Amino acid sequence: MLDGQMTADEPPTVTGIRRRAAELFARSGVDFAPHAHEPVMDYETAAQVRERFHLTGAETKSLFLRGKSGRHTMFVSVEGRRLDTAKARAALGEKFSIAPGAELKAVTGCEPGCAVPFGLPPQVTLLIDSALGHEPRLIFSPGPPTETIEVSATDWVALVSKTDNPVVTY
């Protein structure tokens, strides 16, 4: 790794995601204070964690996509909102499919069921749902499924503006 960037031969890991997410928080001037808990791999456990830590933000969801060109994209939205494939195809400029869990893990280091919005390898495009901008607070994992972090809308904008990933808003 050089200056926080992954090298071509560095395999992606959850530890690397967390490290890059913490670096992004520092660059953005956002406090990095995740809550530690049991693994969150579904919305039911996420709701239990929100209640336990008195988190009030909207839970984000991330969906890993593979474009016809082979390019990878992480769609980031709020829990319960569906991907509008026609709108996403127009924003990305190509057809795509949902990538299988093994591909998610191989390309990003994320565990299936816990895809994250930040700390991803820089070649992964972020497709950010504009609905996120309507939420006063957002909740997501900084990498490990055993950690959750909550940020304000202002902090979210700062993080998106400083990410190393290409960003497309949809």
N, C-alpha and C positions, 0 to 999 in steps of 0.2 A: 504494500500500500504506500502511496506517495501523497503527502499533504491531504489526508482524509479521503482520497480517491481510491477506488479499488483498482488493482492491476488486473490484466487480462487473465492471469493464472490463479488469482485468488478466488476460491470457491465461495459463493454467497452463503452466509450463516446468519442465524438469529442474533448471535453476539455481534456480528458486523453491522447488522441493521440497527441494533440498539446504539452502538457506538456512533454510527453516522447520524442517527436521529438526535442523539445528545449534542453532537457537533453542530447540527442544524439549529437546534434550540439556542445554543450559545451564540452562533452567528446572528441569529434573529433577535437576541436580547430577551428571550422567553425563558422563564424559570422551568427547569426540567425536574419535576418532582412526581415520578410515577408511584402509584399505589401497588404494593405487592399482594398477591392473592393466589388462589388455586387457578389452574389453567382455565381460560375462557375460550371455549370452542363453539359456543352456541349462544343464541340470544337469551335463553332462560338463565344461564349462568351469568351472563353479562348483566341482566336485570338484578340478580342477587348481589353482585358486586356493586352496582350503582347504589342500591339501597344501603348496603353495609357502610360504604364510604360517603354517603349523603351527596352523591354526584347528581347534578341537576341538568347536565347537558344532554344533547341529542347524541345517541350512539351512531357512530359512522359505520358504514359497511364498505368493504373494498372487494372488487371483483376483477380477477385477472383475465385479460383478453389477449388473444394472438391474432394479429392482422394477417390478411392474405399474403402480405409481403414478408411475414415472419416477425414484424415489429411487435413488441409487447407493450401493453398499456394496462395501467391499474385504474379502473373506474372507481371513484370515491364519491359516495352519496350518504344519505342518512338512512337509518334502519327503516324498513317498510316501504321504501321507494324503489320502484322498478326501473331498470335500464330501458330507455326508449331507443331501440336498436336503429331506427331510421335516423333519429337525431344524432346518435353517437357515430353512425357511419358517415354522416355528413360532416361532423366535427373532425373525425379522424382521416377522412378522405379515402377510406377503403373499407371493404367488407372485413368482418372479424368473427371469431367464435370465442366461446369461453374456453380458456386453456384448462387442461386437466390438472389435478392437484400435484401430480409428480412434476409437471412442467413448472408450476408455481414454485415449488421447492427448489428445483434445479436452477431456475433463472434468478430467483430473488432470495432464497433462503427462508422464506416464510413457510410456516406450517399451514397446510390446508385447514380452513376454518378460522384462521387468524392472519389474513392478509392485511397489510398495514399501508398507511398513506405516505409515510416518510421514512428515510433511511434506505431506500431502495437503490439498487445499482443505477447509475446515471443514464443508462440507455433505455430505461423503462419510462415511458411517457405517463404522466398523470392526467387523467380525464376527470376534471373536477365538476361535479354537478353544481349548478348555480343555486340549487336549493340549500346548499350548505351556508350560503351567505345570509339566509333568513333565520338562522339559529343563533341565539345569544352565546351559547356555550356548546362545545363539541367534545366528545369522548372517543378515544381510540387507544390502541396498543402502540407503544414505542418499539415493538419488535417481539419480545417474548410474550407468549400467551398468558404468562403469569404476572403481567404488569398492565396497568391502565393509567392513562393520564387524561386530564380534563383541561381544556384551554378556552379562553374567551374568543369571541369572533375576531377581535382585533389581533390577538396572538395568532390565530389561524391564518389570517391574511399575511402577517409577517412571515410565518413559516413557509407558506406557499411562495411568497415573493423571493425567498432566499434558497429554495431547494435547488439541488443540482440537476433535477429531472426536468425535461421539457414539460410544460404545462399547457393543457388545452381546456378551456372552460366550455361547458355544454349546458 
